[in-house]
Amino acid sequence: ASSLETVLRRLRAKAETAQRHHSLPTAVFLADKCLTLSHGEPDDVFRLASLFHDAQHFRRALGLLERHGLVRAHLRFRCLAVQCLYACKEWEECLAVLGGTDDDLHAMEGAGDEGD
């Protein structure tokens, strides 16, 4: 393993430890360094976006996922994006990421009126 890989492995481990100990600012700092050193490796993007989500920085998490073009790349990125959009009350964007339409939203809204 190259020295860069060794440094990345150690930084990732330290970021995970900081996250487990609920030290989000430290975990975010370390995850950001991992992302920079890995030149945007998807696992590092996901780690940092997840930490932003945990710290309730939902728009930062979304921006990061979008900047790296990963929102629709894999289910885990899509789920994280939807959780962030939901927290921001961006309902139509949630549906767009999930692949729904405005008609789906209106159908769901109408479904609750049937019992009245």
C-alpha positions, 0 to 999 in steps of 0.5 A: 500500500502506498503512503497515501493509502495508509494515510487515508486508511488512518484518517478514515478510521479516526473519522469513524471513531470521532463519529462513534464518540459523537464528536461531529465537528471532528468527524466532519473535519477528518472526513473532509480531508479524506475526501480531498485526498481521495479526489472524490472517492464515492465512499468518502463523499457518502461519509461526509454527506452522512456526517453533514446529515447527522449534524443537521446540515442538510443543504450542505449534504445535498450540495455535496452529493449533487456536486459529485453527481451521486444523487442517482448513482446508487440507492444509498446516495438516493436515500440520503438525498431524500432524507435531506430533502425531507428534512428541508420539506422539499416534497416535490424534490423528494418525489423527483429523486424517488422517481415520482411525479406531481400526479403521485403527490396529488393521488397521495393527498386525495387518498387521505380524503376518502374516509371523511 
